[in-house]
Amino acid sequence: MYAIEFKDVAFSYGEGGFRIPKLDLAVKEGEFVAVLGHNGSGKSTLARLANGILEAERGSITVFGTPLDEKHLYEVRKQVGVVFQNPDNQTVASIVEDDVAFGAENVGAPREEIARRIDFALSAVGMSEYRHATVSRLSGGQKQRVAIAGVLALKPKIMILDESTAMLDPRGRKEIVDVVLRLNREEKMTVILITHFVEEALLADRAIVMNRGEIVMRGTPAEIFARHEELTTYNLALPRIAVIAQRLSEGGMSVKSTLEIEKLADEIAGELSCGS
């Protein structure tokens, strides 16, 4: 059984608006999938379809085998948590622990269970010491971690991050990606990371590229980035590590294309030792 599956899904924002003509995608339980694409490619529409914020015009969407329809919408939304781009738009309370508790309270979790969920969620994102802090005084990265904690308090099996690092500086982006990676590896949470930062996709088990509402590339990150000429047609660049390896090779150094820093360092070290 798949964690989430789209079959022959179509959607449009009205006549003449953006449309997804046909979407087929299956994500396994515990899988980490990166969704890449330029602005307007359909990434965020995919996220909103996945938990019923938007309703498909055709086809079916299932979450652990349960159809995403009006009858099962409440049940499915407890399984699929979405973290959006701007953490300020997701804040509902002024104090961190109250904000994290909001979703769990709304689904009717008992008070003792809510307390346990707050502890778990804040610990998972490394924000336990800030539980009594004022949300508005936190950094962008800290606010986004609180937003993730609020989703975690719902105990979802699937987490979708919709450009959740787009407004953060490099340090903040790394903080969020590290948290998500840990949840995927340690908690076996299914993760769909929607991003236009190609480096973030390197950590995924699998990647897809969207363009004009369609999935145009699928594969492991290595397979996707090996097709660099095709990537450029979709306004996507290679990760910096791949660009460095490419330029060293073009400069005459015998360096193989790689997406791993350690391997590139070993290649450079080997070349330098041979040269000496």
Buried (B, 14 or more C-beta within 10 A) or exposed (E): EBBBBBBEBBBBEEEEEBBBEBBEBEBBBBBBBBBBBBEEBBBBBBBBBBBBEBEBEEBEBBBBEEEBBEEBEEEBBBBBBBBBBBBEEBBEBEBBBBBBBBBBEEEEBEEEEBBEBBBBBBEBBBBBEBBEBEBEEBEBBBBBBBBBBBBBBBBBBBBBBBBBBBBBEEEBBBBBBEBBBBBBEEBEBBBBBBBBBBBBBBBBBBBBBBBBBBBBBEBBBBEBBBEBEEBEEBEBBBBEBBEBBBEBBEEEBEBEBBBEEEBBEEBBEEBEEEEE
